[in-house]
């Protein structure tokens, strides 16, 4: 065995990972220089995969469970999500899948899904990415059989790159982190070879930082509590446990809440129904009526429901759209409740402004005062 490949021995890797958990400060002095010119991507993949498996077996006290025993931290994000291959293979940028089956197959064959230069995000793909973010499955009939099926299961992070704002549905926006990158000046552009060369220099430091964060997270996870967990509660809990490896306590949640708030504002502005509800509640403290009343209220405001802006064409579709944005609108101070009233059990919608003080009330298309 060549000297630079001796680090792939499992016993040596286990020793190094355990030392990092027990004594992070002294660990760096014992790290082997595995980033050799002769080490190819396949060997690096094997090295990182073994580290991920060992981290999954580490107990809270730093001891190592026997290989093959069930993990007690199946909800923790795996370090396998670290992109470790260049654009020549593995985690290369993809075009959007044509159907959900293609998406699940791609998820089962990679640790990170990256889609580049998107112009639009279909509704079915948005829903599928939501399921993939927290763990989903897709079943198809097994070939050459009548009753057997194949189940694809995966939970993967996805990267969506686009010039425009393509995330327009609230459920996906609440599962996402939005990053607006600055334009690159012409004098700062680099070739792909230069970029990957610099990344190779930093790769070992990136891995070391991730292991530092994982070590801190494993020690703090059992003692971390979130007062108001967001939708991605497990993600927020694990990130909060790891954050003190880089920042003071509370830094992550402040940044994450600000990012979610910005996303909510953008999604509400992009949706005509949510934007119209916000217009109504800007001048009224409460509104009560049926979905058909809200349709008439839009027409009374001089806006046509058939103007091609994506406004629902019937009351049932409008009620469904309001349910989809119910959580986001509450975040900006508008509470929406759906009830049945009267002997006939009419479906009623009640909207209340949580921030107004003594404003007007409206009902039945803004024409009458609510009781």
C-alpha angles and dihedrals in degrees: 000000000000116000095242091054097051090089090073091076107119096222091055093048092049090051093051095048093048090049089053092053095045100038113013094170095058096038097084092062089061099045113121118226096246094161095094125155090241094053107100129205093263092057091047089050091053091048094052093043090054091050090051092051092049093048089053089056097049115112123216092261092054096258121132123239117223115272111268097027116128116267119241093205103058091141093058116104112255123235086228087086087077108111104237103168130071127235091277091079149342108027098029121149113274138203115240115280119252095223140009092258090062090049094053092046090052090048091052090052100047142036098222128031114211121186117188135203098007119180100180137012114215117222093244091053091048090053092045092052089052090056091044092052094062100024127286142176138217124199126203133173113268113246118261092015135095102205107021123093138193118225119208112200126181145148110198139159114241130204117211116191119192141145092220130054100264099165101089102149118088098222094058093040090056090055096047140082113218121213122185107199122207119243114264114240115233093244091055098052117118136194120252091249091056091047094053092043090057090045092054089055091052098038097092091047090051091051091047091051091049091051090048089054092045091051091051091045093052091052095046103034097091092052099045118103128180117213094203110017114204124225091275090055098159092049092049092046094051093044091049090051091052099040098088088068086073111009142025117276114282096026096110097049092048091052093042093049091049091050092050092047091053090048091050092052091050095048093048092050091050095051116075094207096051091043092051092049088052090051091053095048092047088073102026131057094207138013127190130182146094127292089256089056090055090052090052090047090058091050090048088054089060097257123125118223089214096055093113096249094120097263112156114259098215139032095253093056090046092053090050091052091051091051090052092054096037095103095045094048091051088055090059092046105271118117118199122194128184117209142159117236138180130023091295092053095236114196107246131190119208120189122189129186108227093195104043123104116212096331127160124282125224139186143173096027097332091290101105136040115255117245 
